[in-house]
Structure formats: C-alpha cells, structure tokens
Amino acid sequence: MIRMYGFWRSAAAFRVRIALNIKGLAFTEEMIDLDAGVQNGAAYRAINPQEVVPTLLIDGLSLTESLAILEYLEETRPAPPLLPADAPGRARVRSLAQIWAADHHPLIVPRIRRYLADTLGVDEAGRNAWIRHWFAEGLRIGEARLAAEPETGAFCHGDTPSLADLALMSQAMGARGFGIDLAAYPTVARIVTACLAREDFARALPLRQPGAPAAH
C-alpha cells in the first residue's frame, strides 16, 4: 500500500494527491498538522529531515519534494501520462510547473510565514498581503504564458492534464483561499474549471481532506 504523509491544505501534497488519483493508485494519507508544528517534532523529523510534507512511501522508498515525487510516479507508472511524448512539450510542461511549484510556492510556506512573524515582526495583515502578492504574481505570469503560447489547449498543455495543471491547481486553489478572484486571469480560470470538472482533481481538493474546515 502506498502511504503519504501530508496535510489538508498543503499545496505540495495536493499536487501529489492529484497525480495518485489520475494514475489510479490507491493510497492512504496521514495528516501532519503543519499549523500545530507536528512536522518539527522528532518523530516526523526522523521520517523527513526537511520537516515538510509530503513524504511518499512507495516501492520500499521514502520520497520527498513534490516535483521529484511526480517525476518518479511518471517514470514508474507512465499511464496515463502526465508528461507529453515529445521533448519540447516535456520541457514546456516542466517550465510551467516550476513557475508555481518552485518559484512562488516556496515564498508562502509555513516556515516563511513564521520567519516574517517571529523574526521580522510582520503583523498578520502584512503577512497576508505578502501571501496574496505572491499568489497573484504566480497567476499573472502563468496567465501571460498560457494565453500567448499555442501549445495551451483545454489544459495547460494540450487537451489532457499534465504536471503543469497539478502545479497550477495548487497555486489557484491557494489563491482563492486568500480571496483572489481568478476572473482577472481568464485562461487560468478556464483551465481551473476544466480541472475541477474531473473527479480525480476534485477528490484531491484541500477542503475535501480530513481535518479541513467544514466551511470556508
């Protein structure tokens, strides 16, 4: 059985959750409460010294970092594919995915929020403004590319989901949670709607996971 350590609102765990669903892989998820700091305790540190989620236990391995996990799943369970068959297409999908998963997501994770609060003394309003800024920047840059590039189809690349869509969804759902209206990003909004129409995406949504608030 595949096992994942995640958290309901973790964007990185969300990406992996979608991929497991798309590939039809049964898994269990143990929620590591990031808000309570469980990830910083000795028990979880022994599992993942980075003190972050997700950690995926699969094939006798303990895998970390969501993009590396997604690549492993693609290499070992290639159907249905989350990367295009051609090298230029794969490069484009990886580039798009990294906009959201590598360039912007790291700026809003719990350890950054704690540093802003505890070390720099940024109040809650300032921290929320910081978070909204980086969510919006990621969406703005993504919109510019997706709207201009001919490879964009019903999804980020063509007419089937790819790693780029998983990363975009984690950015977009997080942005919505902070009150950012996706209407300002029409291509992004269209792709998000297409993703949400799929059961494998919808079932992975943060607010559908154990521990999530009943209403938002």
C-alpha positions in Angstrom: 0.0 0.0 0.0 1.2 3.5 -0.9 1.3 5.8 2.1 1.7 9.6 2.1 2.4 12.0 4.9 0.6 15.2 4.0 -1.7 18.0 5.3 -5.1 19.0 4.1 -4.0 22.5 2.9 -0.5 21.6 1.7 -0.2 22.7 -1.9 2.6 20.2 -2.4 0.6 17.3 -1.0 -2.3 18.4 -3.2 -0.2 18.1 -6.3 0.8 14.5 -5.4 -2.7 13.6 -4.3 -4.0 14.6 -7.8 -1.3 12.5 -9.5 -2.0 9.4 -7.5 -5.7 9.8 -8.3 -5.1 10.3 -12.0 -2.9 7.2 -12.2 -5.5 5.2 -10.2 -3.1 4.4 -7.4 -4.7 3.5 -4.0 -3.0 5.3 -1.1 -3.5 6.3 2.5 -2.7 9.7 3.8 -1.6 10.5 7.3 -2.1 14.2 8.1 0.8 16.0 9.6 -0.6 19.1 11.3 1.6 21.9 10.0 -0.3 24.6 11.9 0.5 22.7 15.2 4.1 22.2 14.2 4.0 18.4 14.2 6.4 18.5 11.2 9.1 19.9 13.5 8.9 17.2 16.1 11.4 14.4 16.4 9.0 11.7 15.2 8.4 13.3 11.9 11.9 14.6 11.5 13.1 11.0 11.6 10.8 10.4 8.5 11.6 13.6 6.7 14.6 15.7 8.0 13.4 18.7 5.9 10.3 18.8 8.3 8.0 19.4 5.3 5.2 17.4 3.5 4.6 15.4 1.5 6.6 12.3 2.1 5.6 9.4 -0.1 6.3 5.8 1.0 6.2 3.7 -2.2 8.1 0.7 -3.6 10.2 0.5 -0.4 11.3 4.1 -0.8 10.7 7.2 1.1 10.4 10.1 -1.4 10.3 13.8 -0.7 9.8 17.0 -2.7 6.6 17.0 -4.7 8.1 17.6 -8.2 10.6 14.7 -7.6 7.7 12.5 -6.5 5.7 13.4 -9.5 8.6 12.6 -11.8 9.1 9.2 -10.0 5.4 8.4 -10.5 5.6 9.3 -14.1 8.7 7.1 -14.7 7.4 4.1 -12.8 3.6 4.4 -13.6 3.6 6.1 -17.0 -0.1 5.5 -17.8 -2.0 7.8 -18.1 0.9 10.1 -18.8 1.4 13.5 -17.1 4.2 14.5 -19.5 4.0 14.9 -23.3 5.7 12.4 -25.5 7.9 15.0 -27.2 11.0 16.6 -25.6 9.9 20.2 -26.3 6.5 19.5 -24.8 8.1 18.0 -21.7 10.3 21.0 -21.3 7.4 23.4 -21.6 5.3 21.4 -19.0 8.2 21.3 -16.6 8.8 25.0 -17.1 5.2 25.9 -16.3 5.0 23.6 -13.3 8.1 25.2 -11.8 6.6 28.7 -12.1 4.1 27.7 -9.4 5.8 24.8 -7.6 9.3 26.2 -7.5 9.3 30.0 -8.0 6.2 31.0 -6.0 5.0 28.3 -3.6 8.3 28.4 -1.5 7.6 32.0 -0.7 4.4 31.3 1.2 5.1 28.1 3.1 4.8 27.9 7.0 8.5 28.4 7.7 8.5 31.7 5.7 5.3 32.9 7.4 6.9 32.1 10.8 10.1 34.0 9.9 8.1 37.0 8.8 6.2 37.0 12.1 8.8 35.9 14.6 12.0 37.4 13.3 10.9 40.4 11.2 7.9 41.3 13.3 5.5 41.4 10.3 1.9 41.6 11.6 -0.9 39.3 10.3 -2.2 42.0 7.8 1.3 42.3 6.4 1.8 38.6 6.2 -1.5 38.1 4.4 -0.5 40.9 2.0 2.8 39.1 1.3 1.0 35.8 0.6 -1.6 37.4 -1.7 1.1 39.2 -3.6 3.0 36.0 -4.4 -0.1 34.1 -5.3 -1.2 36.9 -7.6 2.3 37.1 -9.2 2.3 33.4 -10.0 -1.2 33.7 -11.6 -0.2 36.8 -13.5 2.9 35.2 -15.0 1.1 31.9 -15.7 -1.8 33.8 -17.4 0.7 35.6 -19.7 2.3 32.4 -20.8 -0.8 30.3 -21.1 -2.7 32.9 -23.1 0.1 33.5 -25.5 1.5 30.1 -26.2 -0.1 28.0 -28.9 0.5 24.7 -27.0 -2.1 25.7 -24.5 -5.3 23.7 -25.0 -8.2 22.7 -22.8 -5.4 22.2 -20.2 -2.0 23.9 -19.7 -0.5 21.8 -22.5 -2.9 20.3 -25.0 -6.2 18.6 -24.1 -5.1 16.3 -21.3 -3.8 17.2 -17.8 -0.1 17.3 -17.2 2.2 18.1 -14.3 1.7 21.8 -15.2 -2.0 21.5 -14.4 -1.3 19.9 -11.0 1.0 22.8 -10.1 -1.4 25.4 -11.4 -4.2 24.0 -9.4 -2.2 24.2 -6.2 -1.5 27.9 -6.9 -5.1 28.7 -7.9 -6.8 27.0 -5.0 -4.4 28.6 -2.6 -5.1 32.0 -4.2 -8.8 31.5 -3.9 -8.4 30.7 -0.2 -6.9 34.2 0.2 -9.7 35.9 -1.6 -8.0 36.3 -5.0 -10.6 36.4 -7.8 -9.4 34.2 -10.7 -11.6 36.2 -13.1 -8.6 38.5 -13.6 -6.8 35.6 -15.2 -9.3 34.2 -17.8 -7.1 31.5 -19.3 -6.1 30.3 -15.8 -9.7 30.3 -14.7 -10.8 28.3 -17.8 -8.2 25.6 -17.1 -9.1 25.5 -13.4 -12.7 24.9 -14.3 -11.7 22.1 -16.7 -9.6 20.5 -13.9 -12.4 20.8 -11.3 -14.8 19.0 -13.7 -12.6 15.9 -13.3 -13.3 13.6 -10.4 -9.6 12.9 -9.9 -8.9 16.6 -9.3 -12.0 17.3 -7.3 -11.4 14.4 -4.9 -7.9 15.7 -4.1 -9.1 19.2 -3.2 -7.7 20.5 0.1 -11.2 21.2 1.6 -12.2 17.6 1.0 -9.5 16.2 3.1 -9.6 15.1 6.8 -9.0 18.0 9.1 -10.1 20.7 6.7 -12.7 23.2 7.9 -16.3 22.4 7.1 -16.9 25.8 5.6 -14.5 28.3 4.1 
